[in-house]
Amino acid sequence: MIALLAFLPIPPASQSAETTGPGTLCLKYSSFALAPGERVTKRDLGIESMQLEIDGPHGRYTITESELMGGPNDRDRLIETRQDAKIYARGHSAYAFRAKLAFSLHGAALAEPTDQFYVSIRGSGLDREPGARQILSRAKLGTPAAENCIMRYHYGWEFFLPAESE
């Protein structure tokens, strides 16, 4: 098995990724509306998570999407309940989105939806109100429609496992 993995194509773990707003960035389980003047400066892709670094006129922040994000702890504080997610404050300038979503492979659900954290946003761009709320309001959980994306970011086992139709 280990020898087989050596021959599989592995996507670059970290890449420069100049994408400039406005427009919608689409991830596996969420989307984010990039504002005018904001740009993605770096992306890190993995098997079960990814990160985007975003620079803008009000600071820098990182969006992380993960299938393995830790659950709530004693310091997490619920600050907003929306139709698509609950938002928790997780310390200084850090927030996490909890939702009930189904894990997927090649776009097909693998199991019943799981209520857990999927997205976190943290960084200096979230230091002050109302900027933090404005940034948080641009994140949406749920599978985004491809036709609305200026950039779609793929990560996960899909890079290693062929689709059944292949």
Secondary structure, 3 states (H helix, E strand, C coil): CHHHHCCCCCCCCEEEEEEECCEEEECCCEEEEECCCCEEEEEEECCCEEEEEEEECCEEEEEEEECCCCCCCCCCEEEEECCCCEEEECCCCEEEEEEEECCEECCEECCCCEEEEEEEEECHHHCCCCHHHHHHCCEEECCCCHHHEEEECCCCHHHCCCCCCC
